């Protein structure tokens, strides 16, 4: 398992070691000891999964204190562009983002710490997205940022007319 720093040091790409042969492959998707040696102590309490079609953008979501969530995300079918935006007001990287291609082929994961807005865009015909969280979902603390905010300048990889967002996400405030 390889841990790769990004331009925002707390956001980490995790690349598993894949053992493959003609029968298929095996990989270790999570190892608490290895993870905590690099990332620090994190207690994941829930696993979630979603399936979406091409052009679906989910995000940019976060939860307000005291229900912030750290996430360990991966794409287990298809391909997505995954984005984490630093919304920690006292951070030197406040307002900056990391965008990483996650796919069934590269088997990469992304650790998104607390204090980040998170979203992903499906680039393949469909994608299954799975993630761990370290805090419960609290609808009354649910918040987000508009995906196409000009100040954030996220290059999603599709034309705006090709992107499908929920009615709720289309009404999120700008950064």
C-alpha positions in Angstrom: 0.0 0.0 0.0 1.4 3.3 -1.1 0.4 6.7 0.4 0.9 9.7 -1.9 0.8 13.3 -0.8 -1.2 15.9 -2.7 -0.8 19.6 -2.9 -2.9 19.8 0.2 -0.9 17.7 2.7 -3.9 16.3 4.7 -5.6 15.0 1.5 -3.9 11.7 0.7 -4.0 9.3 -2.3 -3.8 5.7 -1.4 -2.6 3.2 -4.0 -3.0 -0.4 -3.1 -0.7 -3.2 -4.0 -2.6 -5.3 -6.5 -1.8 -9.0 -6.9 -3.2 -10.3 -10.2 -3.1 -13.3 -12.4 -5.3 -15.0 -15.0 -7.9 -15.7 -12.3 -8.3 -12.0 -11.4 -6.8 -9.9 -8.6 -6.5 -9.4 -4.9 -5.9 -6.2 -3.0 -6.0 -4.9 0.5 -8.4 -2.0 0.4 -7.9 -0.9 4.0 -5.4 -1.7 6.7 -6.0 0.2 10.0 -2.4 0.0 11.2 -0.8 1.2 7.9 -3.5 3.8 7.5 -3.0 5.3 10.9 0.8 5.3 10.6 0.4 7.8 7.8 -2.9 9.5 8.2 -3.4 9.3 12.0 -6.1 7.8 14.2 -9.4 7.6 12.4 -12.3 5.5 13.4 -14.5 4.8 10.5 -18.1 3.9 11.6 -20.0 3.4 8.4 -19.6 2.3 4.7 -21.7 3.9 2.0 -22.1 3.1 -1.7 -23.8 4.9 -4.6 -24.2 4.1 -8.3 -24.6 6.9 -10.9 -24.6 7.3 -14.6 -22.3 9.4 -16.8 -22.4 13.1 -16.0 -23.9 12.8 -12.6 -22.1 15.1 -10.1 -22.7 14.6 -6.4 -21.4 17.5 -4.3 -19.7 19.5 -3.1 -21.0 18.3 0.3 -19.9 18.6 3.9 -21.3 18.6 7.4 -21.1 21.4 9.8 -19.6 20.9 13.3 -20.0 18.9 15.4 -20.8 16.4 12.6 -17.9 16.9 10.3 -16.9 13.7 8.4 -13.6 12.4 7.2 -14.0 10.1 4.2 -12.0 7.3 2.5 -13.4 7.1 -1.0 -12.9 4.8 -4.0 -14.5 4.0 -7.3 -15.2 0.2 -7.6 -16.8 0.3 -11.0 -16.2 2.9 -13.7 -14.4 6.2 -13.4 -14.9 9.4 -11.5 -13.2 12.7 -10.9 -13.1 13.1 -7.2 -12.6 16.6 -5.6 -11.8 17.8 -2.1 -12.0 21.5 -1.3 -10.4 22.9 1.8 -13.0 24.9 3.8 -10.9 25.2 7.0 -10.9 29.0 7.4 -7.6 29.1 9.2 -5.8 26.8 6.8 -3.1 28.1 4.5 -4.8 26.1 1.7 -8.3 27.5 2.4 -10.3 27.5 -0.8 -7.9 25.3 -2.7 -8.8 21.9 -4.0 -7.4 18.5 -5.0 -8.9 16.6 -8.0 -8.0 13.0 -8.5 -9.1 10.4 -11.1 -10.4 7.3 -9.3 -11.3 4.3 -11.3 -11.7 0.5 -11.3 -8.5 0.4 -13.3 -6.2 2.4 -11.0 -7.9 1.2 -7.8 -6.8 4.4 -6.1 -8.5 5.8 -3.0 -8.6 9.3 -1.6 -8.6 10.3 2.0 -10.7 13.4 2.6 -10.2 14.8 6.1 -12.7 16.7 8.2 -13.0 20.3 7.1 -13.3 19.6 3.4 -16.2 19.8 1.0 -16.3 16.7 -1.2 -17.8 15.8 -4.5 -17.3 13.6 -7.6 -18.3 13.5 -11.2 -18.9 10.3 -13.2 -16.8 10.2 -16.3 -17.6 6.7 -17.5 -21.0 5.3 -18.6 -21.7 4.5 -15.0 -19.8 4.3 -11.8 -20.1 2.6 -8.4 -18.6 4.8 -5.7 -17.9 3.5 -2.2 -16.7 5.3 0.9 -16.1 5.0 4.6 -17.0 7.9 7.0 -16.0 8.6 10.6 -19.1 10.3 11.9 -22.8 9.9 11.6 -24.9 11.7 9.0 -26.9 14.5 10.5 -29.3 16.1 8.0 -29.7 19.3 10.0 -25.9 19.9 9.7 -25.7 19.0 6.0 -24.2 21.8 3.8 -22.5 22.3 0.5 -20.9 24.6 -2.1 -22.0 25.0 -5.7 -20.0 22.6 -7.9 -19.4 25.2 -10.6 -18.3 28.1 -8.4 -16.0 30.4 -10.5 -13.8 31.2 -7.5 -12.9 27.5 -7.0 -12.3 27.1 -10.7 -12.5 23.3 -10.6 -11.9 21.7 -14.0 -14.4 18.8 -13.9 -13.6 17.4 -17.4 -17.1 17.7 -18.9 -19.0 20.6 -20.4 -21.4 22.2 -18.0 -24.3 21.1 -20.2 -23.3 17.5 -19.7 -23.4 17.6 -15.9 -26.4 16.4 -14.0 -26.9 17.6 -10.4 -29.8 17.1 -8.0 -32.2 20.0 -7.4 -30.7 20.4 -3.9 -27.1 20.6 -5.3 -28.1 23.1 -8.0 -29.2 25.5 -5.2 -26.2 25.2 -3.0 -24.5 28.6 -2.2 -21.3 29.7 -3.8 -18.0 29.6 -1.9 
